[in-house]
Amino acid sequence: AMNNIEHKEKVKDCLVKSEVAAKHLLGVINDVLDFSSIDSGKIRIANEKFDIKNIVSILATMFHPQAEEKGVDFKISIENLSEEEMIGDGMRFNQILVNIISNALKFTPKGGEVSLRIKQSLQKEDKVFLNIQVKDNGIGIEEKFKNKIFSPYEQQDSSVTQNFGGTGLGL
């Protein structure tokens, strides 16, 4: 932005990217802090209203530029949603999707595809059941490693860190 101060659109683009990067970094810090809370048994899950379409809009703003820059097709679809306002932990919902989509984009090569699909599968009384899928055609996870995907700081092997970076916090 400093190098293009006279080009208003370029400065705006840089600032938007900086904001997205700052939010992502804050998310990583929050992930680390959450691990501490989980370990100490003090994590709190909120039970409050959140707007699912607003979260999806934020995800689109975050990941479309990243996908475009990498040459990956990123699609989002919402199907059969009878309610936009949900009760639950919107921050954790967002955090989970950010981590999974971020991993999908990281490990999907140029020319690949990543998609987020949110589909209401059932509404029973005052509960809405969602089926949420993130699909990609990235490198995948070897079958023998799948039992470790929810362990903090785990990665498939050292070549993952060398080729893609990261700390293993994603899942």
C-alpha positions in Angstrom: 0.0 0.0 0.0 2.8 2.4 0.9 4.5 1.8 -2.5 1.2 2.5 -4.4 -0.2 5.4 -2.3 -1.3 7.3 -5.4 -3.3 4.4 -6.8 -6.5 4.3 -4.7 -7.7 0.9 -5.9 -4.4 -0.8 -5.3 -4.2 0.7 -1.8 -7.7 -0.5 -1.1 -6.8 -4.0 -2.4 -3.7 -4.1 -0.1 -5.7 -3.0 2.9 -8.4 -5.6 2.3 -5.8 -8.3 2.0 -4.0 -7.0 5.2 -7.3 -7.1 7.1 -7.9 -10.7 6.0 -4.4 -11.7 6.9 -4.7 -10.0 10.3 -7.9 -11.9 11.0 -6.4 -15.1 10.0 -3.4 -14.5 12.3 -5.8 -13.7 15.1 -7.5 -17.0 14.4 -4.3 -18.9 14.7 -3.5 -17.2 18.0 -7.1 -18.0 19.2 -6.5 -21.7 18.2 -3.4 -21.9 20.3 -5.2 -20.3 23.2 -8.1 -22.7 22.7 -5.8 -25.7 23.1 -4.8 -24.3 26.5 -8.4 -23.9 27.5 -9.3 -27.4 26.3 -6.3 -28.9 28.2 -7.3 -27.1 31.4 -11.0 -28.1 31.0 -12.0 -24.5 30.8 -13.3 -24.0 27.3 -16.7 -22.4 27.0 -19.1 -23.0 24.2 -21.5 -20.2 23.6 -25.2 -20.6 23.1 -26.3 -17.5 21.4 -27.8 -16.3 18.1 -25.6 -16.1 15.0 -26.4 -15.5 11.4 -25.2 -18.4 9.3 -25.3 -16.5 6.0 -23.2 -13.7 7.5 -20.6 -16.2 8.5 -20.6 -17.7 5.0 -20.3 -14.2 3.5 -17.2 -13.6 5.7 -15.7 -17.0 4.6 -16.3 -16.0 0.9 -14.5 -12.6 1.5 -11.6 -14.4 3.2 -11.1 -17.3 0.9 -12.1 -16.2 -2.6 -9.1 -13.9 -3.1 -6.7 -16.5 -1.7 -8.2 -19.2 -4.0 -8.0 -16.9 -7.0 -4.4 -16.0 -6.3 -3.5 -19.6 -6.1 -5.5 -20.6 -9.2 -8.0 -22.7 -7.3 -11.8 -22.7 -8.0 -13.6 -22.0 -4.7 -17.4 -22.5 -4.5 -19.9 -22.1 -1.8 -23.5 -23.4 -1.8 -26.3 -23.2 0.7 -29.2 -25.5 0.2 -32.7 -25.8 1.7 -31.9 -23.5 4.6 -35.2 -22.6 6.3 -33.5 -20.6 9.0 -30.7 -18.1 8.7 -30.4 -17.3 12.4 -29.1 -20.2 14.5 -28.5 -20.7 18.2 -25.0 -22.0 19.1 -21.4 -20.9 19.1 -21.0 -18.9 15.9 -17.4 -18.1 16.7 -16.5 -21.8 17.0 -18.6 -22.7 13.9 -16.7 -20.1 11.9 -13.4 -21.2 13.4 -14.0 -24.8 12.4 -14.9 -23.9 8.9 -11.9 -21.5 8.6 -9.5 -24.2 9.6 -10.9 -26.8 7.3 -11.2 -24.5 4.3 -7.8 -23.1 4.9 -6.3 -26.7 4.9 -8.3 -27.5 1.8 -6.9 -24.5 0.0 -3.4 -25.0 1.3 -3.2 -28.6 0.0 -5.1 -28.2 -3.3 -2.8 -27.5 -6.3 -3.3 -24.8 -8.9 -6.2 -25.7 -11.2 -7.9 -27.6 -8.4 -11.3 -27.1 -6.7 -12.4 -26.5 -3.2 -16.1 -26.3 -2.2 -18.1 -25.6 0.9 -21.7 -27.0 0.9 -24.1 -26.3 3.7 -27.4 -28.2 3.4 -30.2 -28.4 5.8 -31.0 -32.1 6.2 -33.8 -31.9 8.8 -35.9 -29.6 10.9 -37.4 -31.2 13.9 -39.3 -29.0 16.4 -37.0 -26.1 17.2 -33.8 -27.8 15.9 -32.3 -27.4 12.5 -29.8 -30.1 11.4 -27.1 -29.2 8.9 -24.9 -31.3 6.7 -21.7 -29.4 6.1 -19.2 -30.6 3.5 -15.8 -29.3 2.5 -14.5 -31.1 -0.6 -11.2 -30.6 -2.4 -9.0 -32.4 -4.8 -5.8 -31.8 -2.8 -3.2 -34.3 -1.7 -5.5 -36.0 0.8 -4.6 -37.8 4.1 -3.1 -41.3 4.1 -5.5 -43.9 5.7 -2.9 -44.8 8.4 -2.7 -41.1 9.5 -6.4 -40.4 9.8 -6.5 -41.5 13.5 -4.1 -38.6 14.3 -5.9 -35.7 12.5 -7.4 -34.3 15.7 -4.2 -34.4 17.7 -2.6 -31.0 18.1 0.6 -30.2 16.3 0.4 -33.4 14.2 1.3 -33.5 10.5 1.4 -36.5 8.2 5.2 -36.3 7.7 8.0 -33.8 7.6 7.6 -33.3 3.8 4.2 -31.6 4.5 5.9 -28.9 6.6 8.6 -28.5 4.0 6.2 -28.3 1.0 3.2 -26.5 2.5 4.3 -25.0 5.8 2.1 -24.9 8.9 2.2 -26.2 12.5 -0.4 -28.9 12.4 -3.0 -26.8 14.2 -5.5 -26.8 11.4 -7.8 -29.6 12.3 
